[in-house]
Amino acid sequence: MTGQISVEQALKRGDWIIKYPLRALLFIVVFTSSILLERKLLPQSDIITGIITALFLYLLYKSIITTKWRIWACEHVNNIQELQSAALAEKFIHAENSLFSKLEIRSAKDKARLAAINEQALTPQIYTDDMQVPAKTEIYKTTKVYNFYNGLELMLAAVLQMGFDWGTIILLLIYFTPILISVGIPTYLIDQLKQRKNKTRRPILVISNEGIQTIYSRFIPWGDIKNEMITKTGSRNSSDYILKFESPDGIISSDISILKIKKRYLAHLLNVYRQRYLHNKEAESTTKVEHLYTANFMVPLLSAEAG
């Protein structure tokens, strides 16, 4: 039952059933606790008990839904390796035998299905090229210096600090909205100007059919690259994405949080270029075998028949 959806579609479903519900739960807990504390509607001990209960529900939900999504996604995509790599980078799942994976709640049926999925992941995948990916992709540093959602977070923090009431919210909207607009529009225009200037600058990362080159490393062909992966470190508001791979020069590590590209699409590019390399290598090996067969067998045979 594989090949029904793309990896991107599976990850988007992961957003809606894993990432967003968990974030909403944490937001509700913090927001509600702040209101109750500020208005002294409940004693502090009861609020602490509620927070502990909410964290327990958070872990319980994640332990159950992670396994369900992992099985569903792996059984519906046509590239399990790419899915697992992207899901690890997004922290939807964790490496097998890690502490967090051991916290997942799995039935006997779930374990059997996961074992079959892991076995299938070890088999060579069917080569399907993405024709929309060019032979070489140059990736530049992002020029964005302001995030609109950061402004909303500041407003929320102000509401929690000043006390929750509609008068406070209306007052903050009156004062913050012009600030957000006055900062956002110039920032957008500056962003567009910097994007034009970036065209004449050196790219931070270059990935092609031949290999990878970062701004801090030499060009390294795919034949010398092993275990390329994207990892995510830190919390949501201070997380960094790191591209790591092994090479003859050692482990190359590059911060890709600053790059003007979606991290999920970058993971897709890595898989596409790796598969192109393997496919071309296999095709070259087949061609060499055919040439050797022709030179060592067919040519002497034709010469003998002619004689």
Summary of the structure (lengths in Angstrom):
residues: 307
radius of gyration: 26.2
end to end distance: 57.9
largest distance: 106.5
contacts: 807
relative contact order: 0.10
helix: 62%
strand: 13%
